[in-house]
Amino acid sequence: MSERGRLRGVLPGASCATTRSSFFLLRRGLLPDRESLLDLGCGRGILLSLLKAAKEQYQAGVWPLDWPVPPLNLGLRGSS
């Protein structure tokens, strides 16, 4: 399944640039597993939503086998 297909329905209204950079972080395993992430983005919580969806997909066994494990214990906070 394509990256775009993985997001369909999970992040309605997400821009292509935002999803590409978010996937870049996930595909390369660049996010720590045990820290806190404060999203100061545009206020829509796109990165936080993607990380939550990634964790859910991994736990459901539908995460791509050739991708690193997504952060499972990362504290997520957004700022409005």
PyMOL Python script that loads the backbone (N, CA, C, O; Angstrom):
from pymol import cmd

cmd.read_pdbstr("""\
ATOM      1  N   MET A   1       0.853  -1.179   0.000  1.00  0.00           N
ATOM      2  CA  MET A   1       0.000   0.000   0.000  1.00  0.00           C
ATOM      3  C   MET A   1       0.895   1.237   0.000  1.00  0.00           C
ATOM      4  O   MET A   1       1.930   1.264   0.666  1.00  0.00           O
ATOM      5  N   SER A   2       0.495   2.241  -0.738  1.00  0.00           N
ATOM      6  CA  SER A   2       1.279   3.476  -0.812  1.00  0.00           C
ATOM      7  C   SER A   2       1.155   4.276   0.479  1.00  0.00           C
ATOM      8  O   SER A   2       0.242   4.065   1.278  1.00  0.00           O
ATOM      9  N   GLU A   3       2.099   5.204   0.664  1.00  0.00           N
ATOM     10  CA  GLU A   3       2.032   6.071   1.840  1.00  0.00           C
ATOM     11  C   GLU A   3       0.722   6.839   1.854  1.00  0.00           C
ATOM     12  O   GLU A   3       0.107   7.014   2.906  1.00  0.00           O
ATOM     13  N   ARG A   4       0.302   7.292   0.695  1.00  0.00           N
ATOM     14  CA  ARG A   4      -0.953   8.039   0.604  1.00  0.00           C
ATOM     15  C   ARG A   4      -2.134   7.165   1.036  1.00  0.00           C
ATOM     16  O   ARG A   4      -3.041   7.629   1.727  1.00  0.00           O
ATOM     17  N   GLY A   5      -2.110   5.898   0.623  1.00  0.00           N
ATOM     18  CA  GLY A   5      -3.177   4.979   0.984  1.00  0.00           C
ATOM     19  C   GLY A   5      -3.218   4.697   2.476  1.00  0.00           C
ATOM     20  O   GLY A   5      -4.293   4.498   3.043  1.00  0.00           O
ATOM     21  N   ARG A   6      -2.057   4.680   3.115  1.00  0.00           N
ATOM     22  CA  ARG A   6      -2.000   4.437   4.550  1.00  0.00           C
ATOM     23  C   ARG A   6      -2.683   5.553   5.332  1.00  0.00           C
ATOM     24  O   ARG A   6      -3.224   5.319   6.412  1.00  0.00           O
ATOM     25  N   LEU A   7      -2.656   6.759   4.786  1.00  0.00           N
ATOM     26  CA  LEU A   7      -3.212   7.906   5.498  1.00  0.00           C
ATOM     27  C   LEU A   7      -4.666   8.166   5.194  1.00  0.00           C
ATOM     28  O   LEU A   7      -5.327   8.898   5.931  1.00  0.00           O
ATOM     29  N   ARG A   8      -5.176   7.593   4.140  1.00  0.00           N
ATOM     30  CA  ARG A   8      -6.542   7.894   3.729  1.00  0.00           C
ATOM     31  C   ARG A   8      -7.508   7.654   4.876  1.00  0.00           C
ATOM     32  O   ARG A   8      -7.564   6.554   5.425  1.00  0.00           O
ATOM     33  N   GLY A   9      -8.259   8.664   5.234  1.00  0.00           N
ATOM     34  CA  GLY A   9      -9.222   8.555   6.309  1.00  0.00           C
ATOM     35  C   GLY A   9      -8.639   8.819   7.686  1.00  0.00           C
ATOM     36  O   GLY A   9      -9.388   9.083   8.627  1.00  0.00           O
ATOM     37  N   VAL A  10      -7.317   8.756   7.830  1.00  0.00           N
ATOM     38  CA  VAL A  10      -6.689   8.983   9.129  1.00  0.00           C
ATOM     39  C   VAL A  10      -6.422  10.464   9.338  1.00  0.00           C
ATOM     40  O   VAL A  10      -6.633  10.994  10.429  1.00  0.00           O
ATOM     41  N   LEU A  11      -5.957  11.131   8.283  1.00  0.00           N
ATOM     42  CA  LEU A  11      -5.603  12.546   8.378  1.00  0.00           C
ATOM     43  C   LEU A  11      -6.303  13.359   7.301  1.00  0.00           C
ATOM     44  O   LEU A  11      -5.645  13.852   6.385  1.00  0.00           O
ATOM     45  N   PRO A  12      -7.605  13.512   7.383  1.00  0.00           N
ATOM     46  CA  PRO A  12      -8.296  14.294   6.359  1.00  0.00           C
ATOM     47  C   PRO A  12      -7.793  15.727   6.341  1.00  0.00           C
ATOM     48  O   PRO A  12      -7.658  16.355   7.391  1.00  0.00           O
ATOM     49  N   GLY A  13      -7.520  16.237   5.171  1.00  0.00           N
ATOM     50  CA  GLY A  13      -7.093  17.621   5.022  1.00  0.00           C
ATOM     51  C   GLY A  13      -5.610  17.849   5.236  1.00  0.00           C
ATOM     52  O   GLY A  13      -5.160  18.994   5.207  1.00  0.00           O
ATOM     53  N   ALA A  14      -4.832  16.792   5.450  1.00  0.00           N
ATOM     54  CA  ALA A  14      -3.391  16.960   5.646  1.00  0.00           C
ATOM     55  C   ALA A  14      -2.730  17.327   4.332  1.00  0.00           C
ATOM     56  O   ALA A  14      -3.056  16.761   3.289  1.00  0.00           O
ATOM     57  N   SER A  15      -1.806  18.267   4.378  1.00  0.00           N
ATOM     58  CA  SER A  15      -1.120  18.674   3.163  1.00  0.00           C
ATOM     59  C   SER A  15      -0.086  17.631   2.766  1.00  0.00           C
ATOM     60  O   SER A  15       0.401  16.878   3.610  1.00  0.00           O
ATOM     61  N   CYS A  16       0.246  17.588   1.484  1.00  0.00           N
ATOM     62  CA  CYS A  16       1.242  16.633   0.995  1.00  0.00           C
ATOM     63  C   CYS A  16       2.600  16.881   1.641  1.00  0.00           C
ATOM     64  O   CYS A  16       3.289  15.927   2.001  1.00  0.00           O
ATOM     65  N   ALA A  17       2.997  18.137   1.795  1.00  0.00           N
ATOM     66  CA  ALA A  17       4.300  18.450   2.388  1.00  0.00           C
ATOM     67  C   ALA A  17       4.376  17.968   3.825  1.00  0.00           C
ATOM     68  O   ALA A  17       5.401  17.436   4.251  1.00  0.00           O
ATOM     69  N   THR A  18       3.307  18.150   4.568  1.00  0.00           N
ATOM     70  CA  THR A  18       3.291  17.709   5.964  1.00  0.00           C
ATOM     71  C   THR A  18       3.363  16.199   6.058  1.00  0.00           C
ATOM     72  O   THR A  18       4.117  15.670   6.875  1.00  0.00           O
ATOM     73  N   THR A  19       2.610  15.503   5.253  1.00  0.00           N
ATOM     74  CA  THR A  19       2.625  14.045   5.330  1.00  0.00           C
ATOM     75  C   THR A  19       3.956  13.486   4.842  1.00  0.00           C
ATOM     76  O   THR A  19       4.448  12.506   5.402  1.00  0.00           O
ATOM     77  N   ARG A  20       4.548  14.084   3.814  1.00  0.00           N
ATOM     78  CA  ARG A  20       5.859  13.611   3.337  1.00  0.00           C
ATOM     79  C   ARG A  20       6.918  13.743   4.413  1.00  0.00           C
ATOM     80  O   ARG A  20       7.689  12.811   4.642  1.00  0.00           O
ATOM     81  N   SER A  21       6.965  14.902   5.085  1.00  0.00           N
ATOM     82  CA  SER A  21       7.986  15.082   6.115  1.00  0.00           C
ATOM     83  C   SER A  21       7.707  14.195   7.326  1.00  0.00           C
ATOM     84  O   SER A  21       8.646  13.733   7.974  1.00  0.00           O
ATOM     85  N   SER A  22       6.450  13.953   7.639  1.00  0.00           N
ATOM     86  CA  SER A  22       6.111  13.057   8.747  1.00  0.00           C
ATOM     87  C   SER A  22       6.521  11.629   8.423  1.00  0.00           C
ATOM     88  O   SER A  22       7.070  10.932   9.276  1.00  0.00           O
ATOM     89  N   PHE A  23       6.256  11.187   7.194  1.00  0.00           N
ATOM     90  CA  PHE A  23       6.665   9.848   6.781  1.00  0.00           C
ATOM     91  C   PHE A  23       8.178   9.723   6.755  1.00  0.00           C
ATOM     92  O   PHE A  23       8.711   8.658   7.067  1.00  0.00           O
ATOM     93  N   PHE A  24       8.877  10.785   6.390  1.00  0.00           N
ATOM     94  CA  PHE A  24      10.342  10.776   6.406  1.00  0.00           C
ATOM     95  C   PHE A  24      10.844  10.423   7.803  1.00  0.00           C
ATOM     96  O   PHE A  24      11.739   9.592   7.955  1.00  0.00           O
ATOM     97  N   LEU A  25      10.265  11.056   8.821  1.00  0.00           N
ATOM     98  CA  LEU A  25      10.672  10.795  10.203  1.00  0.00           C
ATOM     99  C   LEU A  25      10.385   9.352  10.608  1.00  0.00           C
ATOM    100  O   LEU A  25      11.211   8.715  11.261  1.00  0.00           O
ATOM    101  N   LEU A  26       9.218   8.833  10.223  1.00  0.00           N
ATOM    102  CA  LEU A  26       8.837   7.470  10.593  1.00  0.00           C
ATOM    103  C   LEU A  26       9.652   6.420   9.839  1.00  0.00           C
ATOM    104  O   LEU A  26      10.109   5.447  10.440  1.00  0.00           O
ATOM    105  N   ARG A  27       9.837   6.603   8.548  1.00  0.00           N
ATOM    106  CA  ARG A  27      10.527   5.600   7.732  1.00  0.00           C
ATOM    107  C   ARG A  27      11.990   5.454   8.103  1.00  0.00           C
ATOM    108  O   ARG A  27      12.592   4.403   7.884  1.00  0.00           O
ATOM    109  N   ARG A  28      12.555   6.498   8.660  1.00  0.00           N
ATOM    110  CA  ARG A  28      13.968   6.447   9.023  1.00  0.00           C
ATOM    111  C   ARG A  28      14.183   6.245  10.523  1.00  0.00           C
ATOM    112  O   ARG A  28      15.323   6.219  10.988  1.00  0.00           O
ATOM    113  N   GLY A  29      13.108   6.103  11.270  1.00  0.00           N
ATOM    114  CA  GLY A  29      13.226   5.853  12.701  1.00  0.00           C
ATOM    115  C   GLY A  29      13.886   6.996  13.455  1.00  0.00           C
ATOM    116  O   GLY A  29      14.655   6.758  14.386  1.00  0.00           O
ATOM    117  N   LEU A  30      13.596   8.236  13.066  1.00  0.00           N
ATOM    118  CA  LEU A  30      14.263   9.398  13.635  1.00  0.00           C
ATOM    119  C   LEU A  30      13.622   9.936  14.910  1.00  0.00           C
ATOM    120  O   LEU A  30      14.160  10.856  15.526  1.00  0.00           O
ATOM    121  N   LEU A  31      12.505   9.388  15.309  1.00  0.00           N
ATOM    122  CA  LEU A  31      11.846   9.858  16.529  1.00  0.00           C
ATOM    123  C   LEU A  31      12.173   8.925  17.685  1.00  0.00           C
ATOM    124  O   LEU A  31      12.143   7.705  17.517  1.00  0.00           O
ATOM    125  N   PRO A  32      12.483   9.472  18.853  1.00  0.00           N
ATOM    126  CA  PRO A  32      12.801   8.613  20.002  1.00  0.00           C
ATOM    127  C   PRO A  32      11.558   7.881  20.491  1.00  0.00           C
ATOM    128  O   PRO A  32      10.429   8.306  20.246  1.00  0.00           O
ATOM    129  N   ASP A  33      11.788   6.788  21.177  1.00  0.00           N
ATOM    130  CA  ASP A  33      10.663   6.014  21.699  1.00  0.00           C
ATOM    131  C   ASP A  33      10.227   6.495  23.078  1.00  0.00           C
ATOM    132  O   ASP A  33       9.054   6.365  23.426  1.00  0.00           O
ATOM    133  N   ARG A  34      11.126   7.037  23.855  1.00  0.00           N
ATOM    134  CA  ARG A  34      10.816   7.417  25.232  1.00  0.00           C
ATOM    135  C   ARG A  34      11.229   8.858  25.501  1.00  0.00           C
ATOM    136  O   ARG A  34      12.227   9.099  26.181  1.00  0.00           O
ATOM    137  N   GLU A  35      10.515   9.766  25.002  1.00  0.00           N
ATOM    138  CA  GLU A  35      10.720  11.198  25.256  1.00  0.00           C
ATOM    139  C   GLU A  35       9.351  11.857  25.157  1.00  0.00           C
ATOM    140  O   GLU A  35       8.323  11.179  25.152  1.00  0.00           O
ATOM    141  N   SER A  36       9.347  13.165  25.081  1.00  0.00           N
ATOM    142  CA  SER A  36       8.109  13.916  24.848  1.00  0.00           C
ATOM    143  C   SER A  36       8.266  14.712  23.570  1.00  0.00           C
ATOM    144  O   SER A  36       9.339  15.244  23.285  1.00  0.00           O
ATOM    145  N   LEU A  37       7.202  14.790  22.810  1.00  0.00           N
ATOM    146  CA  LEU A  37       7.199  15.565  21.582  1.00  0.00           C
ATOM    147  C   LEU A  37       6.145  16.654  21.718  1.00  0.00           C
ATOM    148  O   LEU A  37       4.972  16.369  21.960  1.00  0.00           O
ATOM    149  N   LEU A  38       6.565  17.881  21.565  1.00  0.00           N
ATOM    150  CA  LEU A  38       5.657  19.021  21.587  1.00  0.00           C
ATOM    151  C   LEU A  38       5.519  19.519  20.163  1.00  0.00           C
ATOM    152  O   LEU A  38       6.482  20.022  19.584  1.00  0.00           O
ATOM    153  N   ASP A  39       4.338  19.386  19.594  1.00  0.00           N
ATOM    154  CA  ASP A  39       4.078  19.803  18.217  1.00  0.00           C
ATOM    155  C   ASP A  39       3.634  21.261  18.224  1.00  0.00           C
ATOM    156  O   ASP A  39       2.555  21.587  18.718  1.00  0.00           O
ATOM    157  N   LEU A  40       4.466  22.127  17.678  1.00  0.00           N
ATOM    158  CA  LEU A  40       4.152  23.562  17.593  1.00  0.00           C
ATOM    159  C   LEU A  40       3.776  23.948  16.169  1.00  0.00           C
ATOM    160  O   LEU A  40       3.995  25.087  15.757  1.00  0.00           O
ATOM    161  N   GLY A  41       3.225  23.031  15.434  1.00  0.00           N
ATOM    162  CA  GLY A  41       2.899  23.248  14.026  1.00  0.00           C
ATOM    163  C   GLY A  41       1.752  24.207  13.809  1.00  0.00           C
ATOM    164  O   GLY A  41       1.625  25.213  14.507  1.00  0.00           O
ATOM    165  N   CYS A  42       0.920  23.890  12.842  1.00  0.00           N
ATOM    166  CA  CYS A  42      -0.133  24.795  12.399  1.00  0.00           C
ATOM    167  C   CYS A  42      -1.390  24.722  13.262  1.00  0.00           C
ATOM    168  O   CYS A  42      -2.371  25.408  12.978  1.00  0.00           O
ATOM    169  N   GLY A  43      -1.373  23.909  14.301  1.00  0.00           N
ATOM    170  CA  GLY A  43      -2.538  23.830  15.176  1.00  0.00           C
ATOM    171  C   GLY A  43      -3.540  22.760  14.815  1.00  0.00           C
ATOM    172  O   GLY A  43      -4.574  22.639  15.473  1.00  0.00           O
ATOM    173  N   ARG A  44      -3.261  21.976  13.781  1.00  0.00           N
ATOM    174  CA  ARG A  44      -4.196  20.926  13.374  1.00  0.00           C
ATOM    175  C   ARG A  44      -3.799  19.557  13.911  1.00  0.00           C
ATOM    176  O   ARG A  44      -4.565  18.600  13.792  1.00  0.00           O
ATOM    177  N   GLY A  45      -2.623  19.455  14.494  1.00  0.00           N
ATOM    178  CA  GLY A  45      -2.198  18.195  15.102  1.00  0.00           C
ATOM    179  C   GLY A  45      -1.923  17.075  14.123  1.00  0.00           C
ATOM    180  O   GLY A  45      -2.115  15.906  14.456  1.00  0.00           O
ATOM    181  N   ILE A  46      -1.475  17.407  12.919  1.00  0.00           N
ATOM    182  CA  ILE A  46      -1.277  16.401  11.881  1.00  0.00           C
ATOM    183  C   ILE A  46      -0.185  15.409  12.275  1.00  0.00           C
ATOM    184  O   ILE A  46      -0.385  14.199  12.160  1.00  0.00           O
ATOM    185  N   LEU A  47       0.961  15.899  12.737  1.00  0.00           N
ATOM    186  CA  LEU A  47       2.041  14.996  13.123  1.00  0.00           C
ATOM    187  C   LEU A  47       1.611  14.102  14.283  1.00  0.00           C
ATOM    188  O   LEU A  47       1.879  12.900  14.275  1.00  0.00           O
ATOM    189  N   LEU A  48       0.947  14.681  15.275  1.00  0.00           N
ATOM    190  CA  LEU A  48       0.504  13.890  16.418  1.00  0.00           C
ATOM    191  C   LEU A  48      -0.510  12.828  15.997  1.00  0.00           C
ATOM    192  O   LEU A  48      -0.475  11.702  16.493  1.00  0.00           O
ATOM    193  N   SER A  49      -1.405  13.182  15.090  1.00  0.00           N
ATOM    194  CA  SER A  49      -2.399  12.218  14.585  1.00  0.00           C
ATOM    195  C   SER A  49      -1.716  11.087  13.828  1.00  0.00           C
ATOM    196  O   SER A  49      -2.100   9.925  13.959  1.00  0.00           O
ATOM    197  N   LEU A  50      -0.707  11.426  13.039  1.00  0.00           N
ATOM    198  CA  LEU A  50       0.016  10.404  12.286  1.00  0.00           C
ATOM    199  C   LEU A  50       0.750   9.460  13.238  1.00  0.00           C
ATOM    200  O   LEU A  50       0.739   8.246  13.037  1.00  0.00           O
ATOM    201  N   LEU A  51       1.382  10.008  14.266  1.00  0.00           N
ATOM    202  CA  LEU A  51       2.100   9.162  15.218  1.00  0.00           C
ATOM    203  C   LEU A  51       1.147   8.241  15.980  1.00  0.00           C
ATOM    204  O   LEU A  51       1.477   7.086  16.250  1.00  0.00           O
ATOM    205  N   LYS A  52      -0.013   8.747  16.318  1.00  0.00           N
ATOM    206  CA  LYS A  52      -1.024   7.916  16.987  1.00  0.00           C
ATOM    207  C   LYS A  52      -1.496   6.801  16.049  1.00  0.00           C
ATOM    208  O   LYS A  52      -1.627   5.651  16.469  1.00  0.00           O
ATOM    209  N   ALA A  53      -1.746   7.136  14.794  1.00  0.00           N
ATOM    210  CA  ALA A  53      -2.186   6.141  13.817  1.00  0.00           C
ATOM    211  C   ALA A  53      -1.085   5.112  13.560  1.00  0.00           C
ATOM    212  O   ALA A  53      -1.374   3.927  13.396  1.00  0.00           O
ATOM    213  N   ALA A  54       0.167   5.550  13.524  1.00  0.00           N
ATOM    214  CA  ALA A  54       1.285   4.630  13.317  1.00  0.00           C
ATOM    215  C   ALA A  54       1.359   3.620  14.451  1.00  0.00           C
ATOM    216  O   ALA A  54       1.539   2.426  14.212  1.00  0.00           O
ATOM    217  N   LYS A  55       1.220   4.092  15.675  1.00  0.00           N
ATOM    218  CA  LYS A  55       1.247   3.201  16.839  1.00  0.00           C
ATOM    219  C   LYS A  55       0.108   2.188  16.759  1.00  0.00           C
ATOM    220  O   LYS A  55       0.312   1.000  17.010  1.00  0.00           O
ATOM    221  N   GLU A  56      -1.088   2.655  16.410  1.00  0.00           N
ATOM    222  CA  GLU A  56      -2.249   1.764  16.303  1.00  0.00           C
ATOM    223  C   GLU A  56      -2.047   0.721  15.208  1.00  0.00           C
ATOM    224  O   GLU A  56      -2.384  -0.448  15.393  1.00  0.00           O
ATOM    225  N   GLN A  57      -1.500   1.139  14.069  1.00  0.00           N
ATOM    226  CA  GLN A  57      -1.269   0.195  12.975  1.00  0.00           C
ATOM    227  C   GLN A  57      -0.225  -0.849  13.366  1.00  0.00           C
ATOM    228  O   GLN A  57      -0.375  -2.032  13.060  1.00  0.00           O
ATOM    229  N   TYR A  58       0.830  -0.405  14.041  1.00  0.00           N
ATOM    230  CA  TYR A  58       1.861  -1.343  14.483  1.00  0.00           C
ATOM    231  C   TYR A  58       1.275  -2.370  15.448  1.00  0.00           C
ATOM    232  O   TYR A  58       1.520  -3.570  15.317  1.00  0.00           O
ATOM    233  N   GLN A  59       0.506  -1.891  16.407  1.00  0.00           N
ATOM    234  CA  GLN A  59      -0.080  -2.791  17.404  1.00  0.00           C
ATOM    235  C   GLN A  59      -1.114  -3.741  16.795  1.00  0.00           C
ATOM    236  O   GLN A  59      -1.332  -4.838  17.311  1.00  0.00           O
ATOM    237  N   ALA A  60      -1.747  -3.323  15.704  1.00  0.00           N
ATOM    238  CA  ALA A  60      -2.723  -4.170  15.019  1.00  0.00           C
ATOM    239  C   ALA A  60      -2.058  -5.144  14.044  1.00  0.00           C
ATOM    240  O   ALA A  60      -2.729  -5.992  13.455  1.00  0.00           O
ATOM    241  N   GLY A  61      -0.720  -5.019  13.872  1.00  0.00           N
ATOM    242  CA  GLY A  61       0.006  -5.920  12.983  1.00  0.00           C
ATOM    243  C   GLY A  61      -0.051  -5.560  11.520  1.00  0.00           C
ATOM    244  O   GLY A  61       0.210  -6.407  10.666  1.00  0.00           O
ATOM    245  N   VAL A  62      -0.390  -4.313  11.206  1.00  0.00           N
ATOM    246  CA  VAL A  62      -0.468  -3.896   9.806  1.00  0.00           C
ATOM    247  C   VAL A  62       0.599  -2.863   9.453  1.00  0.00           C
ATOM    248  O   VAL A  62       0.467  -2.157   8.454  1.00  0.00           O
ATOM    249  N   TRP A  63       1.638  -2.769  10.252  1.00  0.00           N
ATOM    250  CA  TRP A  63       2.741  -1.840   9.999  1.00  0.00           C
ATOM    251  C   TRP A  63       3.672  -2.484   8.976  1.00  0.00           C
ATOM    252  O   TRP A  63       3.903  -3.692   9.031  1.00  0.00           O
ATOM    253  N   PRO A  64       4.217  -1.689   8.034  1.00  0.00           N
ATOM    254  CA  PRO A  64       5.120  -2.260   7.021  1.00  0.00           C
ATOM    255  C   PRO A  64       6.325  -2.955   7.668  1.00  0.00           C
ATOM    256  O   PRO A  64       6.973  -2.389   8.548  1.00  0.00           O
ATOM    257  N   LEU A  65       6.616  -4.163   7.234  1.00  0.00           N
ATOM    258  CA  LEU A  65       7.700  -4.945   7.819  1.00  0.00           C
ATOM    259  C   LEU A  65       9.071  -4.321   7.591  1.00  0.00           C
ATOM    260  O   LEU A  65       9.987  -4.526   8.387  1.00  0.00           O
ATOM    261  N   ASP A  66       9.217  -3.561   6.507  1.00  0.00           N
ATOM    262  CA  ASP A  66      10.528  -2.978   6.201  1.00  0.00           C
ATOM    263  C   ASP A  66      10.714  -1.582   6.806  1.00  0.00           C
ATOM    264  O   ASP A  66      11.707  -0.917   6.512  1.00  0.00           O
ATOM    265  N   TRP A  67       9.786  -1.133   7.637  1.00  0.00           N
ATOM    266  CA  TRP A  67       9.904   0.159   8.326  1.00  0.00           C
ATOM    267  C   TRP A  67      10.309  -0.085   9.772  1.00  0.00           C
ATOM    268  O   TRP A  67       9.958  -1.116  10.346  1.00  0.00           O
ATOM    269  N   PRO A  68      11.053   0.861  10.376  1.00  0.00           N
ATOM    270  CA  PRO A  68      11.356   0.732  11.802  1.00  0.00           C
ATOM    271  C   PRO A  68      10.075   0.799  12.634  1.00  0.00           C
ATOM    272  O   PRO A  68       9.062   1.351  12.204  1.00  0.00           O
ATOM    273  N   VAL A  69      10.146   0.231  13.817  1.00  0.00           N
ATOM    274  CA  VAL A  69       9.006   0.299  14.740  1.00  0.00           C
ATOM    275  C   VAL A  69       8.737   1.774  15.053  1.00  0.00           C
ATOM    276  O   VAL A  69       9.669   2.515  15.367  1.00  0.00           O
ATOM    277  N   PRO A  70       7.475   2.208  14.971  1.00  0.00           N
ATOM    278  CA  PRO A  70       7.186   3.609  15.304  1.00  0.00           C
ATOM    279  C   PRO A  70       7.348   3.841  16.805  1.00  0.00           C
ATOM    280  O   PRO A  70       7.364   2.879  17.574  1.00  0.00           O
ATOM    281  N   PRO A  71       7.467   5.089  17.233  1.00  0.00           N
ATOM    282  CA  PRO A  71       7.581   5.356  18.667  1.00  0.00           C
ATOM    283  C   PRO A  71       6.317   4.893  19.395  1.00  0.00           C
ATOM    284  O   PRO A  71       5.215   5.345  19.084  1.00  0.00           O
ATOM    285  N   LEU A  72       6.480   3.998  20.357  1.00  0.00           N
ATOM    286  CA  LEU A  72       5.338   3.442  21.074  1.00  0.00           C
ATOM    287  C   LEU A  72       5.144   4.088  22.439  1.00  0.00           C
ATOM    288  O   LEU A  72       4.055   4.018  23.007  1.00  0.00           O
ATOM    289  N   ASN A  73       6.171   4.705  22.961  1.00  0.00           N
ATOM    290  CA  ASN A  73       6.104   5.284  24.304  1.00  0.00           C
ATOM    291  C   ASN A  73       6.404   6.784  24.290  1.00  0.00           C
ATOM    292  O   ASN A  73       6.792   7.348  25.313  1.00  0.00           O
ATOM    293  N   LEU A  74       6.229   7.418  23.156  1.00  0.00           N
ATOM    294  CA  LEU A  74       6.519   8.832  23.008  1.00  0.00           C
ATOM    295  C   LEU A  74       5.360   9.651  23.564  1.00  0.00           C
ATOM    296  O   LEU A  74       4.215   9.463  23.153  1.00  0.00           O
ATOM    297  N   GLY A  75       5.646  10.549  24.489  1.00  0.00           N
ATOM    298  CA  GLY A  75       4.615  11.437  25.014  1.00  0.00           C
ATOM    299  C   GLY A  75       4.298  12.510  23.985  1.00  0.00           C
ATOM    300  O   GLY A  75       5.200  13.207  23.521  1.00  0.00           O
ATOM    301  N   LEU A  76       3.043  12.651  23.628  1.00  0.00           N
ATOM    302  CA  LEU A  76       2.632  13.582  22.578  1.00  0.00           C
ATOM    303  C   LEU A  76       1.836  14.737  23.163  1.00  0.00           C
ATOM    304  O   LEU A  76       0.880  14.532  23.912  1.00  0.00           O
ATOM    305  N   ARG A  77       2.239  15.953  22.813  1.00  0.00           N
ATOM    306  CA  ARG A  77       1.515  17.159  23.254  1.00  0.00           C
ATOM    307  C   ARG A  77       1.454  18.135  22.096  1.00  0.00           C
ATOM    308  O   ARG A  77       2.412  18.278  21.335  1.00  0.00           O
ATOM    309  N   GLY A  78       0.340  18.793  21.973  1.00  0.00           N
ATOM    310  CA  GLY A  78       0.178  19.815  20.948  1.00  0.00           C
ATOM    311  C   GLY A  78      -0.068  21.159  21.606  1.00  0.00           C
ATOM    312  O   GLY A  78      -0.499  21.236  22.756  1.00  0.00           O
ATOM    313  N   SER A  79       0.206  22.191  20.876  1.00  0.00           N
ATOM    314  CA  SER A  79      -0.011  23.548  21.384  1.00  0.00           C
ATOM    315  C   SER A  79      -1.020  24.232  20.470  1.00  0.00           C
ATOM    316  O   SER A  79      -0.919  24.151  19.246  1.00  0.00           O
ATOM    317  N   SER A  80      -1.972  24.892  21.063  1.00  0.00           N
ATOM    318  CA  SER A  80      -2.983  25.566  20.236  1.00  0.00           C
ATOM    319  C   SER A  80      -2.736  27.045  20.195  1.00  0.00           C
ATOM    320  O   SER A  80      -3.485  27.778  19.549  1.00  0.00           O
TER     321      SER A  80
END
""", "prot")
cmd.dss("prot")
cmd.show_as("cartoon", "prot")
cmd.util.cbc("prot")
cmd.orient("prot")
